[in-house]
Amino acid sequence: MQYSERYFATEYAEQQFFASLRPRIERIVRRYVRSGDDDVEDLTQECLLRVYNSLEQLRDTDKLDPWLQVLVRNTVFTWATRATPRAGDVFAGSGSRHRVGAVCLV
């Protein structure tokens, strides 16, 4: 049985479902991230991908919102731990050394 056959009657229904999730996910991401629209956009895309890959783990569709909040929170925290520089981390750019900018989480 194909993925779309298990969860959605048509491909259009699947597209509508993910289109409706996008603003919800973006709102949740914005609660955590204050570092810029590019980061919010990247994290929203990452969360949509994780929802797509993990949807079969959702047992009760009535609990979509709490499941989505946990998924987004975990994705943001994973991103933040990878993006947060350690003390003394530097990168070379244009012949000079610059400190890596910090990630701003609320």
Backbone as a ProteinNet text record, in pm:
[ID]
protein_1_A
[PRIMARY]
MQYSERYFATEYAEQQFFASLRPRIERIVRRYVRSGDDDVEDLTQECLLRVYNSLEQLRDTDKLDPWLQVLVRNTVFTWATRATPRAGDVFAGSGSRHRVGAVCLV
[TERTIARY]
84.3	0	88.9	62.4	139.1	109.6	205.5	190.8	61.6	38.1	-79.5	-209.4	-205.2	-325.6	-364.2	-265.3	-294.2	-354.6	-312.3	-349.8	-440.3	-433.5	-506.7	-579.2	-701.3	-779.9	-721	-669	-612.1	-482	-407.4	-284.9	-317.2	-429.5	-472.6	-498.6	-561.9	-588.6	-458.4	-359.3	-229.3	-164.4	-170.7	-113.4	-183.4	-313.2	-389.8	-354.2	-335.6	-298.9	-166	-65.1	65.8	64.8	-14.4	-27.1	-91.1	-184.6	-248.2	-156.5	-63	31.3	137.7	174	285.2	271.5	159.4	150.5	149.4	92.2	90.6	231.9	307.6	445.1	528	509.9	586.9	559.3	433.8	400.9	473.4	475.9	544.1	694.6	751.8	895.4	926.4	843.9	868.7	863.7	795.4	795.6	933.9	1009.9	1141	1256.5	1245.4	1358.7	1336.6	1437.5	1431.9	1548.7	1619.4	1742.9	1722.5	1604	1582.2	1486	1432.1	1334.7	1393.6	1521.3	1584	1588.1	1622.7	1626	1485.9	1388.4	1250	1203.8	1234.2	1196.3	1264.1	1393.1	1466.7	1409.2	1382.2	1328.2	1186.3	1107.4	972.2	979.2	1069.4	1087.5	1134.8	1229.4	1279.7	1168.1	1084.7	972.8	870.9	840.8	748.4	802.7	931.4	993.4	983.7	1007.7	997.6	853.9	757.3	616.9	586.8	629.1	606.5	666.5	787.6	856.1	806.7	741.5	702	551.7	475	329.7	271.9	332	279.9	295.9	380.1	396.3	283.2	206.7	93.7	-19	-48.9	-149	-291.1	-308.8	-441.9	-444.7	-522.8	-525.7	-583.9	-655.8	-707.1	-594.6	-480.8	-367.2	-260.1	-302	-207.7	-135.2	-206.7	-143.2	-34.5	-60.5	49.2	166.1	135.8	240.4	324.3	257.5	325.9	413.6	363.9	442.4	568.4	558.6	676.3	775.4	726.2	812.7	886.7	816.3	878.3	979.1	940.8	1032.3	1161.5	1149.2	1268.5	1354.5	1290.6	1364	1439.5	1374.2	1438.5	1555	1536.1	1644.5	1761.7	1734.3	1841.5	1917.8	1844.7	1907.2	1990.9	1937.7	2007.5	2136.6	2137	2259.4	2365.7	2323.2	2419.1	2466	2380.7	2411.1	2482.1	2469.3	2528.9	2678.8	2756.6	2901.8	2952.8	3058.1	3125.5	3220.8	3260	3351.7	3478.4	3514.6	3637	3622.5	3503.1	3484.7	3498.1	3580.4	3598.4	3600.8	3575.1	3591.7	3667	3736.3	3812.7	3727.2	3721	3645.8	3712	3734.2	3796.3	3932	4005.9	4139.6	4145.1	4032.5	4034	3952.9	3968.9	3897.1	3776.8	3662.8	3539.3	3480.7	3420.4	3348.2	3216.6	3176.8	3050.2	2938.6	2833.8	2722.1	2641.7	2584.4	2506.7	2362.8	2301.2	2162	2077	1970.1	1884.3	1757.6	1746.9	1626	1557.1	1426.9	1350.3	1320.6
-118.2	0	124.7	215.9	339.2	431.6	519.4	616.2	695.5	751.8	837.2	757.8	630.5	548.8	523.3	519.9	494.2	614.5	735.2	853.6	950.8	953.5	1052.3	984.8	1030.1	970.9	1006.2	1126.5	1170.1	1245.8	1264.5	1343.4	1488.9	1537	1673.7	1689.8	1589.9	1595.8	1600.7	1526	1527.5	1665.1	1724.3	1856.8	1960.6	1951	2045.2	2029.3	1905.5	1879.9	1947.2	1925.5	1983.9	2135.7	2185.3	2330.6	2393.8	2323.9	2377.1	2368.1	2274.1	2261	2369.8	2417.8	2511.5	2634.2	2707.2	2824.1	2785.5	2670.9	2625.9	2596	2526.4	2494	2620.9	2712.9	2837.6	2916.1	2919.5	2988.6	2925	2792.2	2723.4	2751.3	2745.5	2773.2	2914.1	3011.5	3150.8	3169.7	3080.3	3087.9	3059.7	2978.1	2936.5	3016.6	3059.1	3115.2	3263.5	3342	3486.1	3533.1	3441	3478.3	3525.8	3515.8	3568.8	3484.5	3548	3480.7	3363.7	3372.6	3261.9	3135.7	3151.8	3036.9	2979.8	3067.8	3022.5	2945.5	2995.6	2928.2	2791.1	2786.3	2659.3	2557.9	2603.8	2512.6	2467.9	2555.6	2517.7	2407.5	2422.2	2318.9	2187.7	2196.4	2076.2	2006.7	2084.4	2026.7	1961	2024.6	1963.1	1830.5	1825.5	1701.4	1594	1633.1	1536.9	1490.6	1579	1537.8	1436.1	1464.1	1373.1	1235.2	1231.9	1105.9	1033.7	1105.9	1047.8	1035	1069	1072.3	937.7	830.4	698.4	668.7	744.3	727.2	792.2	879.1	943.6	841.6	801.1	696.9	751.4	868.3	927.1	1063	1073.6	1199.2	1315.2	1285	1391.9	1460.1	1394	1449.5	1503.9	1548.8	1603.2	1725.6	1817.9	1941	1915.3	1836.8	1810.5	1735.6	1641.7	1567.3	1662.6	1755.2	1852.1	1944.5	1987.6	2075.5	2007.1	1879.6	1805.4	1787.8	1754	1735.7	1865	1977.1	2106.6	2144.2	2127.4	2159.5	2078.3	1949.6	1864.7	1903.5	1938.7	1981.2	2111	2206	2334.6	2313.9	2230.9	2208.4	2136.2	2042.4	1974.3	2074.5	2159.5	2262.4	2357.8	2396.8	2493.1	2434.9	2307.5	2248.6	2235.7	2217.1	2210.8	2349.8	2450	2584.4	2669.6	2635.4	2715.4	2690.5	2794.9	2777.1	2748	2672.5	2649.8	2765.4	2782.5	2891.3	2880.5	2989.5	2993	2948.1	2904.5	2864	2986.1	2974.4	3081.8	3021.9	3106.1	3061.5	3168.9	3128.4	3223.1	3268	3397	3451	3576.4	3586.7	3702.8	3737.1	3635	3658.6	3701.4	3718.3	3755.4	3653.2	3656.9	3561.5	3631.3	3559.9	3615.7	3516	3566.9	3480.6	3439.2	3316.2	3265.8	3328.1	3377.7	3440.8	3342	3388.2	3302.7	3289.5	3180.6	3155.1	3207.2	3274.4	3331.9	3249.4	3177.6	3101.9	3170	3160.7	3221.3	3117.9
0	0	0	-89.4	-100.3	18	48.6	157.7	144	25.5	6.1	15.4	-17.6	-7.8	137.2	226	367.1	436.8	399.2	474.9	400.3	270	194	78.2	53	-55.6	-191.7	-203.8	-331.7	-307.4	-413.1	-404.7	-370.4	-421	-391	-241.2	-180.2	-36.4	43	-2.6	63.4	51.3	-66.9	-87.2	0.7	10.2	93.1	240.5	284.2	423.4	456.7	373.8	402	383.4	291.2	274.8	398.8	460.4	580.9	702.7	702	813.7	813.6	696.6	685.5	776.3	774.4	863.6	1011.4	1043.5	1182.6	1230.5	1147.3	1182.6	1194.4	1101.7	1105.6	1233.4	1278.5	1404.2	1522.4	1525.5	1635.4	1629.8	1511	1495.8	1543.2	1508.5	1548.3	1699.8	1770.3	1917.2	1973	1902.9	1951.2	1891.7	1767.6	1694.8	1669.6	1703.9	1680.6	1595.2	1531.5	1463.2	1320	1263.8	1129.8	1048.1	943.8	859.1	781.5	746.3	673.1	759	886	975.8	997.6	1011.2	1029.6	907	789.2	665.1	653.9	683	677.5	775.8	897.2	998.1	964.6	906.8	864.8	760.2	664.5	562	624.1	715.8	782.6	859.6	926.5	1002.4	909.6	797.2	701	649.6	624.2	580.9	688.8	812.6	922.7	944	926.5	935.4	827.2	706	594	622	674.8	700.3	824.9	917.4	1045.5	1063.6	964.1	980.2	1022	979.1	1015.4	1164.6	1235	1379.3	1458.5	1395.1	1460.4	1472.5	1594.2	1616	1619.2	1678.6	1695.7	1625.9	1519.7	1443.9	1524.6	1631.2	1717.8	1795.1	1802.5	1876.2	1782.5	1665.6	1568.5	1623.2	1686.5	1735.1	1839.4	1943.7	2038.7	1974.5	1886.3	1816.1	1731.6	1663.5	1579.6	1663.3	1778	1865	1914.9	1950.6	1996	1881.2	1764	1647.7	1615	1615.4	1584.7	1692.9	1817.3	1927.4	1916.1	1893	1881.8	1761.5	1652.1	1533	1559.8	1624.6	1656.2	1751.8	1854.1	1950.2	1885.2	1796.6	1724.3	1638.2	1569	1485.6	1570.7	1686.4	1771.6	1826.6	1861.3	1914.9	1806.3	1682.3	1571.9	1531.4	1543.9	1496.3	1601.3	1728.7	1834.4	1838.4	1822.9	1824.3	1965.1	1972.7	2100	2124	2246.8	2282.1	2198.4	2134.9	2057.7	1913.4	1872.5	1732.9	1642.9	1542	1445	1306.5	1208.1	1070.1	995.5	892.9	813.1	696.3	675.9	564.1	513.6	384.9	322.6	383.4	421.9	473.4	618.5	684.1	825.3	904.4	1033.7	1118.4	1181.3	1184.2	1238.9	1337.4	1440.1	1532.7	1468.1	1494.8	1442.9	1524.3	1456.1	1524	1606.3	1714	1803.7	1754.2	1790	1757.6	1872.1	1841.5	1944.1	1958.9	2068.3	2100.7	2215.3	2217	2326.3	2430.6
[MASK]
++++++++++++++++++++++++++++++++++++++++++++++++++++++++++++++++++++++++++++++++++++++++++++++++++++++++++

